Amino acid sequence: MTATLTEAAEAVPPTDWDAAVDQLALLADSDATACVRRAEDLLPLAKAQRAGGAEMRLRYHAAVAHHALGEDSRALAHAVRAEHLAHERGALVWESRALARQGLVHHDLGQLEDAVDLLSRAADLRREADDTEGTADVLTILGSVYTSLPHFAPQAAGVLTQARRLWLAAGDPDRASIALANLARTFVEASRRLAVDNPRGARASARRALVLALEAVDEADAAGLSRTAVDARLTTAIAHRLAGDTASANAVLDAAQDMLRRFPSTQQLLTLHRVRADLLLESGDVAGAVTEARSGMTLCDALSRPAERMELLRVLSDGHEALGDAPAALAALRELHALTVRMGDAQAERRAALLGAKMEVEQAERQAEAERRRSEALEERNALLAHEAAHDGLTGLANRRTLDTELDRWSAERGAFTVALVDVDHFKKVNDTWSHQVGDAVLVRVADVLQRALRRGDLAARYGGEEFAVLLDGLSGPPTADVCDRLRAQVAALAWDDLMPGARLTVSIGVATRLPEEPVAALLARADAALYRAKAEGRDRIVLATG
């Protein structure tokens, strides 16, 4: 099979994958069936050409289309594969999209905890990618999941409102309309939950849902977003029903059904059957409600939608009871009970599996954290050893080995530079009079003056004993003399009463600017000769070496 695919790839001209993916993205939103067909044509070619990035994107859009058609297992398979490809490529945004699509599929299957877990991971990736629009996208999806969870209406409204603001700020009114449609659905769910205990609040939520849903319909129609437009109409119909306007609800459902004939979506058709069945039952058309519910049940059999099936079973039970068909009503109730038990058991199993997976992940994270800390400790130790190998242990300046290395490098890489050798005057007297500990403290203080006085790019090093070397980049002539004289003056101005009461300390400096092609040894010899002259001429001064 591999050879066949490779031969096919070689026989076909290279594909403009960006254009192909863009086409698939449009089809996923407007014609899911055509999208699936096109993806089936393109995916073998992408695999044969080893176009991993294209395969990743194609699979994501194929997952979107399969999801719209209610083909959940295929949608999940494509989304999981897209996630793996994105992870391998370090494509955080696409990995997040694939996880979010998996979350939506799990949500539609009634697996809300799985959906929240997947969407949370998707949100983390968007934040890691610093993707504002992506954050809005995940917030929109999270809002729809929150809408399905009892007692989370405030969170859903807050998340979706924030998502809409982000979309509008990003200049994407199309996505803002999707967030608006979901926000309207949030108020619909709130109205349903309030209906028993707070009828007045339920009516207020229904009115608010209706305003938002109608606005979402207008925005989705203007943008040509067929699925969003259908969703907004279904929400509008429910809002009309909750507000007691049956005629308007039926009219909107007819419009949604007409759109679904042109832009088929099995999932949305199932929702339409469920909404119409509720509406017919409430309006007294019991036989019509039963017929509509049975049509929905047929789709449920094909789509494996347990949550929608439970809603339809309730309609069937109430409808058959109203029609006087007790055996049929009892059969519907028994199936509803069995389905409720199965979903409860499955939810418990998923919780246990999720808990086990989380424990494994947490253990792996603890091990990874311990390994990271060990690695950091080793890196810090190695860095410390490297620093100690390159620096003088007393003063913290570069040591003689580093100085020699830098002199060779500067000679090879730089133009003019200057070496100044700095010697502490009468240092033996310091040691003999005040102790070697005080002598060490004196060297540390002089070294600090040298380090603080230098420019970025210059170098101060301990040359040996009480001598220091300073490398001055790009300086020669009078400027060099000025810099070195300031160093001398700063040392002479230091107060020493804390170490040597009443004492004064000076330094002598010999300065040599490198001549063209001059060897390092000759340069240091000239600087040393200049230092010797400075001391011979009375100390506390600088002497420039002759050429």
Secondary structure, DSSP 8 states (H G I E B T S, - for coil): -HHHHHHHHHHS----HHHHHHHHHHHHHH-HHHHHHHHHHHHHHHHHTT-HHHHHHHHHHHHHHHHHTT-HHHHHHHHHHHHHHHHHHT-HHHHHHHHHHHHHHHHHTT-HHHHHHHHHHHHHHHHHTT-HHHHHHHHHHHHHHHHHSTT-HHHHHHHHHHHHHHHHHTT-HHHHHHHHHHHHHHHHHHHHHHTTT-HHHHHHHHHHHHHHHHHHHHHHHHHT-HHHHHHHHHHHHHHHHHTT-HHHHHHHHHHHHHHHHHS--HHHHHHHHHHHHHHHHHHT-HHHHHHHHHHHHHHHHHHT-HHHHHHHHHHHHHHHHHTT-HHHHHHHHHHHHHHHHHHHHHHHHHHHHHHHHHHHHHHHHHHHHHHHHHHHHHHHHHHHHHHHHHB-TTT-SB-HHHHHHHHHHHHHH-SSEEEEEEEETTHHHHHHHH-HHHHHHHHHHHHHHHHHHS-TT-EEEEEETTEEEEEEET--SHHHHHHHHHHHHHHHT---TTTSTT----EEEEEEE--TT--HHHHHHHHHHHHHHHHHTTSSSEEE---
